[in-house]
Amino acid sequence: MPRTTWFRLILQQRHLTTYEAFAIQFSRAAHELTERDGDPRLRSLSVSARQFDRWMSGELQTLPRPDACRVLEHMLGKPVSVLFAVPDNPEARSKPSLAVRYQVVPPVALGEEADSPLEIIARARQLTASNVDAGTLAFVASSLESVIAHYEQDGPRMLGPQTRAVRRLIHTFLDGHQPPHLRQELFRLAARAAGLLGYMAVNTGNFMLAEAYCTEAQDLSRAINDVETEQWVSGTLSFGLYYAGQYSEADSCAAAAVEKAPRSAQAIRLLVNGRARALAKTRDHDGAERAIGRALELSDLHDVPAGITSCISFEPYGHARTLANAVTAHVSLCNVDQVLKSAKQIDDLVEHSDSSWSRSLVRLDVATALLQQRSPDLERALSLGKEALLLSGDSPVRSVWQRSHDLYQLAKRWRKQSAVREYGDELRTWSSQPSALAMSRSGAL
């Protein structure tokens, strides 16, 4: 039977009784102490799940180590000697006190059903109480921003667990009480955490999971009328439909989202990544060209950055990423000259970006165009294909997997050539790694 200590009571009041929720708050407190005291040793301090369970049960032979004690005292506001002690009356001590500045007098001529002034104030305190504050929300937001910033270096398999932990923490907070403005921000963060997980699920080829996360994110963003996040999530759902081969559905999804805010910065992605590429796959040449043109107009209207923005960012598409998506649409339309022209236009920005996936994808698009031209350049095309596989390394995403296999299918007409055999061998080796194998077995949305 667990001993009810102050530690356990405080965590129950703050809805931090799961290991994931506690670990994130402990990490936040350690970072704050690092900045306040200038002690870098605290920055990497963490608590194991087993240690957390022992603290919750009250089964301690000795107090935690000194550094952990410092963090706990900063985080929970009591000395550790008190935190791991048993209160005289745990049930009473766990309830918030209420100070009333006036003497309660009997109700005057209001009948038997009149409310007690004490009950009125107690209820008001209960309704306005919060298990989060602005600092906690800022920490959660920075955790999601860190995922976005490191995504193209670390990939979905490394950052997925961290993002799921943040999502669970937000949901733990949502099970408690907050004033409307804090609850609205929690809904926004919850929607974005689910949206990021939906994007990661597309990248790993798990389209059913992607749809589930995107549905959650759409419901949460609509509940607070967050059109920007809703449009981003719809773009991710369209992205998943595209790689599931459902091109008409991908276009419809993106088109409906554009209609919600046609002049918004989020519409750039919806038009070029959602509509243009899907329309190109259905051979709607004019529709794809119009979508690309409108995306470029909006890019000028919003004065977006010139370079390659992070693929998973909630910020508007940068100009180079918009053009890179236009290149993919032109590949599907067999507009070879336009592919080579646009790829050359963004070559320097792509090569100097941090996005190895973008470098892989542009190479695969150019390689495909080189095989589509009247005099195919087989050697150059498959050399680019091999470079793309090398750049992607051991963290492939669905888009690289799909286009590298599409390139091989196109090259099969020259299967007797050594360049095709060599590319096929490298593709099979690259595709045999566990993360790529999972994509070959993925299902549709």
N, C-alpha and C positions, 0 to 999 in steps of 0.2 A: 504494500500500500504506500503510495508516494506521500512524503511529508510536505505539508503545505507551508512553504517558506515565502518570505517577502519576494524573492526572485520569481517564484511561480505565480504569485498573485499579480505582480506588476506586469508580467508577460501576458497573463490572461486579460487584464484590463486593456492592454495595448494591442491585443489580437496578434501576438507574436509567438504563439505556442507551437508553430511548425518550425522545423529546423531551417528550411529555406528562408522563411521570413526573418527569423532571428539572425541568421548568418549575414544577410544583406545589411541589416541595421547595425550589427556588430562591426562589419567592415566599414560602414559609413562613420561610426564613432571612432574607429581606429585612424581613419584618414583625418578626421577633424583634430584629434589629439596630435597627430604628426605635424599638422600645420601650426597648431597652437604652441606646442612645446618644442618644435624643431627636432623631434626624435624620429629619424627615419626607420628605426627598428620596428616601430609600431605599424608602419604602412602595410607590411605583409602578414601581420598577425591574423590568425584565423582560429576557428573552433571546429573540432570534428563533430560529426553527428553523435558519436558515442559519448563524447564529453558533454554535449548539450543534454543528452538524455539523463546523464548522471546529475547534472545541475537541476534539471526539472524534477527529478525524483527526490532530491534532497539527500542523496546517499553520498555524502562527502566525508572523507576522513580528514582532509586538510583543505585549506582554502586554495583557490587557483593560483597559478604562478603570478608574480608581481605585475608583469606587463598586462596580463589578462585582467587582473584586478583593476588596474588603472582604467582600462577601456570600459569595463562593466560599471564602475563608479561614475564615469563620465556619461555613459549611455543611460543608466537607470536612476541616477541621482541619489544614491544611498551608498554608505560604506559597505564593503563586501561582508564585514562582520555582521551587519544588519541584514543584508540581502539573503544570506543563507541561514538566517535564524528563523525560528517559528514565532509568529506574532501571538500575543496573549489570546486574542479573539480574532482568528483569521476571517471569519465570516463578516464580523462587524467592520474590521479594518479594511476589508476589500471594497467597502461601499464609500463613495465620495462623501465628504462632509459638506454640510450646507450652513453657511453663516447668514443669519437673518438680522438685519440692522434695526428692527423694531420689534416691539412686544406684540405677540399675536393676541388679538382681542376677539371676543365672540362675535359672530356675524350679526348684523343688524337688519331685521325685517326682510330677510332674503329667503326664508323658508328652510325646510330641512335639507333640501338638495344643494344648498349653497356650497361652493368649493372652499376648502381651507386655504388661506393665503400661503401657508407653508407648502401645501401640495402644488399650488400654482407655480411657485418659484422652483420647486424640485422638478416639476415636469419641464419647465422651460430650460433648466440646466441640462436635463437629460436630452432634450431635442437638439440643443446647440452644442453638446459635447462632441468631441472629435478624437478619433484614434490616429489621425495623421495631422501633420502641420506642413507649412510651406517648405520647411527644410527637407522633410521626408519626400515630398513630391519632387523637389529639385534633385534629390539624390536618385530617385527612380528615373526621372527624365534623363539625367546624365548617364545612367546605366544603359539606357536604350541608345543614346547618342554614341556611346563607346562601341556598342555592337555595330552600328552603322559605319563608324569611322574605320573599324578593323575588318569589316566583312570581306572585302576583296583580297585581303591578305590571309585571313584565317579560315574563311569559308563557313558554310552552314553546319558542318559536322562538329566543328570546334565551338562555334558560338551558339548553336541550337540549345544546348543544356543551360547556358547562362540566360538566354532569352526566356526559356520556359520557366526558370526560377523567378525571374522578374514578373512574368505574367501571374504565377501563383501568388506572389507577394501582393500584387495589386488586387487580386481577387480576395485575398484574405482581408485586406483593408476594406474592400467593398462590402464584406459581410458585417462590418461594424457601422458606426454612425459618423457622419461628417456634415458640416454646414453645406448648403447648396453649391457655393463656389468651389469648395474643395472636392466635393463629390463629382462635379462636372469635369474637373481636371483629371480625377481618377478615371472617369469614363473615357476621356480622350487618350490617356496613357494606356489604358487597357485595350482600347481599339488599336492603337499603334503597335503594342506588343503582339497582339494576335495577327495583325497585318504583316509584321516582320516574319513571324513564324509561317504564315501562309506563303510568303515569298520564298523562304528557305525550303518549304515543302515542294514548291515548283522546281527549284534548283536541284533537288535530289530526286525528282521524278515521282513524288508521291502526290498525285493530283487529287485523290479523294481527301486526303488530309488537308491539302491546300484549300479546297473548297470549304471544308468545315471551319478552318481558321478565318477565312475571308468572310464567311457568313456571320461568324461571331463579331468580327471587326465592323462589318456593315451595320449590324443591329445596334452596336454600342455607339457608333458615330452618328447614326440617324437619331438615336434617342436624345442626343444633345445638339442636334442640328449642326454638326461639324462637317460641312460640305467638303472642305479641303481633304480631310482624312478619308471621307467616304469616296471621293474621286480617286484618291491614291489606291485604296483597297480595290475599287472596281478595275483599275488598271492592272493590279496584280491578278485578279480573277481572270481578266481577259488574257493576260500573259500565260496563265496556266492552261486556259482553253486552247490557245494557239499551239502550245507544245503538246497538247493532247490530240492535236489534229482536228479540232472542232473550229474551223476557221469562220464559218458564218456566225456561230455563237459568240466567238471572240469579238468579232466586229460589232455585233448587236450589243454586247455588254459594254464595250467602250463607247459606242455611239450614245447609248442611254445616259451614261455618266457625263459625257460632254454636254448634253442638253441641260444638265442641272446648273452648270456655270460655264457657258461657252467661251468666255473671255478670261477664265482663270488660268493661272500658270500651270496648274495640274492638267489642264486640257492638252498641253503640249505632248506629254507622255501618252495620254489617251489616244491622241490623233496619230502619232507616228509609230509608237510601239504597239498600240492596240489596233487602230483602224487600218492604217496604211499597210502594215505587213500582212494582216489577215485578208484584206481586199486583194492584195497582190497574189496571194495563194489561190484565191477564187478567180483569178485572171480578170479582175475588174480594174483595168489599166487606168481609166479616167478617175475612178473613185479613189484609187491609191494615190495618184498624182495630186488630186485635190486635198487629200488629207495631209500629205507632206507639205504642200504649199501653205496650208492654214497653220500647221505646226511651226513653220519657219516665220510666218507673220507674227504669231503669238510670241515667239522667241525674241523678235525685235521689239515688240510692244513691252515685254517685261524685262528687257535688257538682262538676259540670263548670262551666266559666266560662259567664257569661250571654250573652256576645256572639258575633259571627261569627268563628269560628276559621278559619285558613287551610284552604282546600279540600284541600291536598296534605299537610297536617301529619300526623305519626304520633301526635300527641296526640289524646285523645278529642274527639269532636264537642262544640262548645259548644251551649248550649241553643237559641240563636237559629238556628244552622245545622240543628239537628235539626228545629225547627219549620218552617224553610224547605223542607226535604225533605218534611215531612208535607204542606205546602201543595201541592207537586207531585203527591203521591199523591191528594189530594182533588180536584185538577183532573181527573185521569183518571177519578175516580169521579163527576164532575159534582156534587160537594158544594159548590155555590156559596157558601152561607152560611158554611161552615167555612173555605173559602179566604179570603174577605174578612175574617173574624174573625181568623184566625191571621196573615194578612198585616199587618193593623192592629196586632196585638200586637207584632210584631217590627219594625215600620216604622222606628222611631227608631234601633234598633240597626243595622239594615241601612244606613240612609242615612248613618250616621256611621262606618261601617266603611271599611276600606281596599279592600274587595273590589268593584270595579266590575262584575265578573261576577255577584256575588250581587245587586247592585242591578238589573242587567239581567234576571236570571232571575225575581226576584220580580215585577218589572213585567210580564214576559211571562205569568207564571202568573195574575196578577190580570186582565190583559187578556183572557186566554182565558176566565176565569170570568165576566167582564162580557158576553161573547158567549154564554155558556151559560145565563144567567138568562132568566126568562120574558120580560122586556122588555129585550132587548139594548141596551147603551149603546155603539153603534158608534164614535161620535166619541171618547169617552174611551178605549175599548179600543185603538184604533189610534194614538191620541196616545201612550199608554204604550208601544206597540210601537215607535214611532219613537224614543222616549226610550231604550229598551233598545238599539236599534242604535247610537245615538249614544254611549251609555256604553261599549259594547263596543269601539268605535273600530276600529282597524286590527289588533287582536289578538284575533279571535274564537276561541272554543273551541266544541267540538262541541255542548255542551248549548245554548248561545245560538243557534247555527246551526239546530239541530233545532227548538227551540221557536218561533223567529221564523218559520220556514217553516210549522210547524203552525198558527200563528196566522193566517197568510195563507190557508191552505187552508180554515180555518174561516170566514174572512171572505168567501170567494169567493161565497157565496150572495147577498151584497149588492154584487156586482162593479160594478154601475152607479153606485154611490155614489162621490162624489169622494174621500171619506176612504180607501176601499179602493184606488182607483187610485193615490192619493198614497203610501200605505204600500207598495203593490206596486212602485212606481218606486224608492222608497228602498231597499227590500229587494233589488231587482235590482242597484242600484249597489253596495250594501254587499257583496253576494254575489259581485261581479265581481273583488274584490281577490284576489290570488293565494292568500293563506292560507285564504280562504273557498272558493275554487274547488276546492282540494284536497279539502275535505270532501265536496263534491258528488260526487266520484268515488271516495270511499272504499268499501271492501268490508266484508263481514261477518267476524266471528270464525270 
